[in-house]
Every structure is written in structure tokens, then in C-alpha cells.
């Protein structure tokens, strides 16, 4: 008589591997002990660029230290860790309001140009560049993808509120280069105001900035951003746009900032 085969018991799954032990302690804990302050204050000292490890500034509170030499700058102050506003000279082809995570073949966020390497060497703000200045930035003022010029990113809720709540009242100044000459009657039509299906379009102030043998540069001032409006107005009067560049938002201007670079909003600047 053949005895039935008894199946082997199932093998137990191997326990998941333990994560490797991390050496040392968090830099924020070490600084808190060193300065006899709270962990949050220690993080602020580190994020403020006041802490060096073996002579090199480290701005990440989660960094770990063992037997390295940790030094807190004797001039360290938590009062200097304030929210900042960055002004970028956006090149054509970048989307001013897109988030970094939206980058793709069709979208190039202007936000991705906010790198330490693109900081304008002639920035006269006196602000110490810190890694945390690139975190939690909000884009404030839209600008056409094909246009270049001033765009604003801020961590400061007061700046964000100003540029949001007063958006319709904020004056924008742009330089629009069009092909050929611009006849006086075309300027009159633009300044007199046009309408779309009987609805008046936002008023603009247009004047000639400069001329060349092949093109004319127009100075255009209007209240609010209104993406696409200038292109529509120029098309209505038969002008062919070659480039658009925003020079100013409110009272803040590019002021010589090179294309593709950024600077800090100065302490005395107000939109």
C-alpha cells in the first residue's frame, strides 16, 4: 500500500533587511547641545549658514556628525533668517508660473533657473545666499512664454499678497519690438483703446522707444499682466511682433539684470 505524500511545510519569508545604522548624531541635535538652545533654533542656525563642519559651511540640519569639529559663527543671529524675494530675468521659452515638478518636453518652468550659479554677481542687495532661499517660492506675476523680462518669486507673504490683491492696479512696462516703422495713426489707434466684440480692452499707453532701419521698439505701459493682450492689439493694427520684454513691475525694474540670471529684492525696494 502506497502511503500518501505529506507536503513539506511552507518556508517562512525571510525578514526584511534592517536599514543600515547611521553613524553619529544629527547636526541639529549637536548644535542644540552646543548652543544650549531648542532643536528648532539649532535648525535655524544651520539653515542660516552659521554652522561649519570641519571648516565647511553645512546648511542641512539632518546632516550627521561624529567626531568632526562643529563651529557656530560667533556673529550668528536668528534675526537674519528672513523670507526673501527673487527677481529673475526670464528668457523666452520658459513658463513663468509653472512649478518645478511640471517640467517636461513641452514645459520649461522658469523656476528651474533659480540656481546659485545663476545669481547675478553684481547683486547689490547684500543678502547672503542660502540654500533655503530656493525653497517654498511662489511665482507671482504671469508672463508670456515667448516673452522675456522680469518675473518675481517670493517666500514673503506680504509681497505675494501685494502682487495678488493689487494685480489689476500694478503697472507693467514692456518694450515691444515690431517689424518696420510704426505710423503715427497706428499709435493713435492703440492709445485710443480697442474693443473685442463690443467689449473694451484694457487701456494701454504706447510710445516709440527707438527705431532702426528694420524695426521699431515701442514702450508699452498697462495696468495688470494680461498675457496675450499686447500680441492681440498689435495684430489688430497690423504690427508684427519680433520680441516682448518686460522691464518693470510696479516700481521694481530689471535694472541691468542679465537674461537668465536673478537677484534679490533689495530691502528698500517696493512694488
One Martini backbone bead per residue (centre of mass of N, CA, C, O) as a GRO file, in nm:
protein
  271
    1UNK     BB    1   0.095   0.038   0.023
    2UNK     BB    2   0.049   0.368  -0.055
    3UNK     BB    3   0.163   0.649   0.082
    4UNK     BB    4   0.097   0.954   0.139
    5UNK     BB    5   0.218   1.262   0.060
    6UNK     BB    6   0.383   1.495   0.257
    7UNK     BB    7   0.392   1.812   0.268
    8UNK     BB    8   0.586   2.067   0.290
    9UNK     BB    9   0.645   2.319   0.469
   10UNK     BB   10   0.636   2.637   0.452
   11UNK     BB   11   0.832   2.893   0.402
   12UNK     BB   12   0.968   3.141   0.559
   13UNK     BB   13   0.996   3.459   0.540
   14UNK     BB   14   1.223   3.678   0.513
   15UNK     BB   15   1.335   3.922   0.675
   16UNK     BB   16   1.378   4.232   0.651
   17UNK     BB   17   1.616   4.441   0.609
   18UNK     BB   18   1.807   4.633   0.788
   19UNK     BB   19   1.884   4.932   0.828
   20UNK     BB   20   2.143   5.112   0.827
   21UNK     BB   21   2.337   5.242   1.043
   22UNK     BB   22   2.376   5.560   1.176
   23UNK     BB   23   2.615   5.772   1.221
   24UNK     BB   24   2.583   5.952   1.473
   25UNK     BB   25   2.444   6.282   1.473
   26UNK     BB   26   2.255   6.528   1.443
   27UNK     BB   27   2.330   6.849   1.388
   28UNK     BB   28   2.095   6.982   1.545
   29UNK     BB   29   2.158   6.836   1.815
   30UNK     BB   30   2.447   6.936   1.848
   31UNK     BB   31   2.382   7.243   1.844
   32UNK     BB   32   2.184   7.248   2.079
   33UNK     BB   33   2.403   7.165   2.283
   34UNK     BB   34   2.612   7.388   2.218
   35UNK     BB   35   2.385   7.640   2.254
   36UNK     BB   36   2.147   7.590   2.441
   37UNK     BB   37   1.898   7.504   2.253
   38UNK     BB   38   1.671   7.447   2.044
   39UNK     BB   39   1.609   7.262   1.769
   40UNK     BB   40   1.492   7.491   1.597
   41UNK     BB   41   1.723   7.692   1.641
   42UNK     BB   42   1.939   7.510   1.524
   43UNK     BB   43   1.819   7.498   1.239
   44UNK     BB   44   1.847   7.806   1.190
   45UNK     BB   45   2.150   7.821   1.207
   46UNK     BB   46   2.202   7.628   0.973
   47UNK     BB   47   2.019   7.766   0.749
   48UNK     BB   48   2.192   8.046   0.796
   49UNK     BB   49   2.509   7.967   0.769
   50UNK     BB   50   2.661   7.931   1.079
   51UNK     BB   51   2.761   7.631   1.018
   52UNK     BB   52   3.054   7.429   1.069
   53UNK     BB   53   3.232   7.144   0.918
   54UNK     BB   54   3.548   7.134   0.900
   55UNK     BB   55   3.519   7.444   0.764
   56UNK     BB   56   3.226   7.375   0.643
   57UNK     BB   57   2.937   7.474   0.530
   58UNK     BB   58   2.621   7.366   0.676
   59UNK     BB   59   2.252   7.353   0.579
   60UNK     BB   60   2.179   7.060   0.706
   61UNK     BB   61   2.019   6.936   0.982
   62UNK     BB   62   2.044   6.611   0.896
   63UNK     BB   63   2.316   6.597   0.933
   64UNK     BB   64   2.601   6.400   1.023
   65UNK     BB   65   2.797   6.351   1.324
   66UNK     BB   66   3.092   6.282   1.507
   67UNK     BB   67   3.428   6.397   1.520
   68UNK     BB   68   3.378   6.663   1.424
   69UNK     BB   69   3.412   7.007   1.374
   70UNK     BB   70   3.189   7.229   1.539
   71UNK     BB   71   3.089   7.562   1.427
   72UNK     BB   72   2.969   7.869   1.551
   73UNK     BB   73   2.919   8.167   1.467
   74UNK     BB   74   2.965   8.448   1.664
   75UNK     BB   75   2.752   8.619   1.457
   76UNK     BB   76   2.506   8.475   1.507
   77UNK     BB   77   2.160   8.511   1.373
   78UNK     BB   78   1.807   8.482   1.372
   79UNK     BB   79   1.723   8.762   1.234
   80UNK     BB   80   1.838   8.690   0.928
   81UNK     BB   81   1.597   8.477   0.887
   82UNK     BB   82   1.439   8.560   0.600
   83UNK     BB   83   1.229   8.633   0.370
   84UNK     BB   84   1.238   8.614   0.011
   85UNK     BB   85   1.304   8.786  -0.309
   86UNK     BB   86   1.305   8.697  -0.656
   87UNK     BB   87   1.467   8.821  -0.955
   88UNK     BB   88   1.393   8.739  -1.295
   89UNK     BB   89   1.540   8.699  -1.618
   90UNK     BB   90   1.346   8.584  -1.853
   91UNK     BB   91   1.352   8.379  -2.100
   92UNK     BB   92   1.257   8.255  -2.370
   93UNK     BB   93   1.048   7.952  -2.318
   94UNK     BB   94   0.947   8.017  -2.029
   95UNK     BB   95   0.748   7.939  -1.749
   96UNK     BB   96   0.656   8.142  -1.491
   97UNK     BB   97   0.416   7.953  -1.328
   98UNK     BB   98   0.563   7.698  -1.315
   99UNK     BB   99   0.643   7.411  -1.173
  100UNK     BB  100   0.904   7.204  -1.135
  101UNK     BB  101   0.719   6.934  -1.170
  102UNK     BB  102   0.628   7.032  -1.482
  103UNK     BB  103   0.853   6.930  -1.626
  104UNK     BB  104   0.916   6.904  -1.987
  105UNK     BB  105   0.893   6.907  -2.324
  106UNK     BB  106   0.667   7.159  -2.301
  107UNK     BB  107   0.796   7.242  -2.014
  108UNK     BB  108   0.971   7.542  -1.878
  109UNK     BB  109   1.052   7.636  -1.584
  110UNK     BB  110   1.175   7.922  -1.444
  111UNK     BB  111   1.251   7.804  -1.164
  112UNK     BB  112   1.511   7.636  -1.272
  113UNK     BB  113   1.697   7.913  -1.269
  114UNK     BB  114   1.716   7.899  -0.947
  115UNK     BB  115   2.049   7.933  -0.902
  116UNK     BB  116   2.353   7.993  -0.782
  117UNK     BB  117   2.489   8.021  -1.072
  118UNK     BB  118   2.256   8.266  -1.145
  119UNK     BB  119   2.375   8.473  -0.971
  120UNK     BB  120   2.428   8.797  -0.960
  121UNK     BB  121   2.731   8.952  -0.913
  122UNK     BB  122   2.584   9.261  -0.886
  123UNK     BB  123   2.440   9.223  -0.633
  124UNK     BB  124   2.330   9.486  -0.389
  125UNK     BB  125   2.173   9.363  -0.131
  126UNK     BB  126   2.355   9.174   0.084
  127UNK     BB  127   2.262   8.888   0.058
  128UNK     BB  128   2.291   8.575   0.179
  129UNK     BB  129   2.338   8.286   0.029
  130UNK     BB  130   2.084   8.029   0.052
  131UNK     BB  131   1.921   7.733   0.023
  132UNK     BB  132   1.638   7.824   0.151
  133UNK     BB  133   1.572   8.039  -0.082
  134UNK     BB  134   1.456   7.789  -0.282
  135UNK     BB  135   1.216   7.756  -0.092
  136UNK     BB  136   0.891   7.821  -0.113
  137UNK     BB  137   0.820   7.943  -0.396
  138UNK     BB  138   0.630   8.209  -0.549
  139UNK     BB  139   0.463   8.284  -0.823
  140UNK     BB  140   0.323   8.610  -0.925
  141UNK     BB  141   0.381   8.691  -1.247
  142UNK     BB  142   0.278   8.676  -1.548
  143UNK     BB  143   0.429   8.546  -1.866
  144UNK     BB  144   0.501   8.496  -2.161
  145UNK     BB  145   0.681   8.252  -2.306
  146UNK     BB  146   0.802   8.438  -2.550
  147UNK     BB  147   0.891   8.616  -2.333
  148UNK     BB  148   1.076   8.854  -2.157
  149UNK     BB  149   1.183   8.919  -1.821
  150UNK     BB  150   1.022   9.008  -1.539
  151UNK     BB  151   1.017   8.793  -1.252
  152UNK     BB  152   0.848   8.661  -0.951
  153UNK     BB  153   0.980   8.532  -0.636
  154UNK     BB  154   0.835   8.418  -0.316
  155UNK     BB  155   0.823   8.395   0.061
  156UNK     BB  156   0.657   8.656   0.100
  157UNK     BB  157   0.337   8.729   0.191
  158UNK     BB  158   0.336   9.036   0.133
  159UNK     BB  159   0.417   9.023  -0.164
  160UNK     BB  160   0.200   8.828  -0.259
  161UNK     BB  161  -0.041   9.006  -0.179
  162UNK     BB  162   0.029   9.255  -0.345
  163UNK     BB  163   0.042   9.101  -0.633
  164UNK     BB  164  -0.257   8.995  -0.603
  165UNK     BB  165  -0.453   9.226  -0.499
  166UNK     BB  166  -0.292   9.452  -0.705
  167UNK     BB  167  -0.285   9.350  -1.004
  168UNK     BB  168  -0.481   9.563  -1.154
  169UNK     BB  169  -0.283   9.822  -1.051
  170UNK     BB  170  -0.027   9.720  -1.174
  171UNK     BB  171   0.240   9.838  -1.342
  172UNK     BB  172   0.354   9.770  -1.677
  173UNK     BB  173   0.670   9.750  -1.850
  174UNK     BB  174   0.733   9.739  -2.209
  175UNK     BB  175   0.925   9.602  -2.480
  176UNK     BB  176   0.827   9.631  -2.827
  177UNK     BB  177   0.922   9.462  -3.114
  178UNK     BB  178   0.879   9.573  -3.449
  179UNK     BB  179   0.826   9.574  -3.773
  180UNK     BB  180   0.931   9.847  -3.881
  181UNK     BB  181   0.724  10.102  -3.901
  182UNK     BB  182   0.529  10.347  -3.705
  183UNK     BB  183   0.255  10.496  -3.743
  184UNK     BB  184   0.079  10.745  -3.592
  185UNK     BB  185  -0.209  10.615  -3.630
  186UNK     BB  186  -0.141  10.354  -3.470
  187UNK     BB  187  -0.089  10.485  -3.198
  188UNK     BB  188  -0.368  10.611  -3.172
  189UNK     BB  189  -0.527  10.346  -3.169
  190UNK     BB  190  -0.393  10.221  -2.919
  191UNK     BB  191  -0.453  10.473  -2.722
  192UNK     BB  192  -0.774  10.480  -2.767
  193UNK     BB  193  -0.876  10.199  -2.791
  194UNK     BB  194  -1.000   9.873  -2.792
  195UNK     BB  195  -1.220   9.608  -2.907
  196UNK     BB  196  -1.419   9.303  -2.819
  197UNK     BB  197  -1.721   9.260  -2.910
  198UNK     BB  198  -1.772   9.555  -2.756
  199UNK     BB  199  -1.537   9.512  -2.559
  200UNK     BB  200  -1.322   9.665  -2.372
  201UNK     BB  201  -0.994   9.701  -2.352
  202UNK     BB  202  -0.726   9.741  -2.196
  203UNK     BB  203  -0.543  10.001  -2.136
  204UNK     BB  204  -0.281  10.177  -2.322
  205UNK     BB  205   0.063  10.296  -2.337
  206UNK     BB  206   0.210  10.425  -2.639
  207UNK     BB  207   0.557  10.445  -2.746
  208UNK     BB  208   0.853  10.548  -2.883
  209UNK     BB  209   1.178  10.435  -2.818
  210UNK     BB  210   1.294  10.312  -3.100
  211UNK     BB  211   1.492  10.300  -3.410
  212UNK     BB  212   1.536  10.136  -3.727
  213UNK     BB  213   1.560  10.005  -4.040
  214UNK     BB  214   1.363   9.734  -3.941
  215UNK     BB  215   1.263   9.863  -3.658
  216UNK     BB  216   1.047   9.899  -3.357
  217UNK     BB  217   1.038  10.043  -3.035
  218UNK     BB  218   0.805   9.991  -2.779
  219UNK     BB  219   0.635  10.155  -2.522
  220UNK     BB  220   0.453   9.971  -2.268
  221UNK     BB  221   0.168  10.058  -2.064
  222UNK     BB  222   0.002   9.870  -1.796
  223UNK     BB  223  -0.262   9.728  -1.614
  224UNK     BB  224  -0.143   9.448  -1.564
  225UNK     BB  225  -0.070   9.162  -1.741
  226UNK     BB  226  -0.226   9.027  -1.982
  227UNK     BB  227  -0.189   8.776  -2.151
  228UNK     BB  228  -0.189   8.851  -2.510
  229UNK     BB  229  -0.268   9.151  -2.556
  230UNK     BB  230  -0.039   9.271  -2.728
  231UNK     BB  231  -0.065   9.075  -2.965
  232UNK     BB  232  -0.357   9.153  -3.033
  233UNK     BB  233  -0.319   9.455  -3.084
  234UNK     BB  234  -0.106   9.432  -3.309
  235UNK     BB  235  -0.283   9.265  -3.500
  236UNK     BB  236  -0.515   9.478  -3.536
  237UNK     BB  237  -0.284   9.699  -3.666
  238UNK     BB  238  -0.044   9.533  -3.826
  239UNK     BB  239   0.171   9.423  -3.623
  240UNK     BB  240   0.501   9.266  -3.598
  241UNK     BB  241   0.634   9.066  -3.370
  242UNK     BB  242   0.969   9.002  -3.227
  243UNK     BB  243   0.949   9.122  -2.921
  244UNK     BB  244   0.925   9.074  -2.555
  245UNK     BB  245   0.987   9.302  -2.266
  246UNK     BB  246   1.000   9.315  -1.923
  247UNK     BB  247   1.102   9.592  -1.711
  248UNK     BB  248   0.836   9.633  -1.517
  249UNK     BB  249   0.698   9.617  -1.172
  250UNK     BB  250   0.594   9.881  -1.085
  251UNK     BB  251   0.892   9.988  -0.903
  252UNK     BB  252   1.029   9.732  -1.036
  253UNK     BB  253   1.337   9.661  -1.200
  254UNK     BB  254   1.589   9.518  -1.370
  255UNK     BB  255   1.860   9.682  -1.368
  256UNK     BB  256   2.071   9.504  -1.562
  257UNK     BB  257   1.968   9.225  -1.567
  258UNK     BB  258   2.050   8.939  -1.692
  259UNK     BB  259   1.977   8.693  -1.881
  260UNK     BB  260   1.910   8.414  -1.661
  261UNK     BB  261   1.915   8.594  -1.407
  262UNK     BB  262   1.940   8.677  -1.051
  263UNK     BB  263   1.791   8.862  -0.773
  264UNK     BB  264   1.743   9.046  -0.503
  265UNK     BB  265   1.536   9.211  -0.313
  266UNK     BB  266   1.559   9.498  -0.183
  267UNK     BB  267   1.491   9.653   0.108
  268UNK     BB  268   1.387   9.938  -0.045
  269UNK     BB  269   1.198   9.781  -0.223
  270UNK     BB  270   0.885   9.852  -0.403
  271UNK     BB  271   0.579   9.774  -0.570
   0.00000   0.00000   0.00000
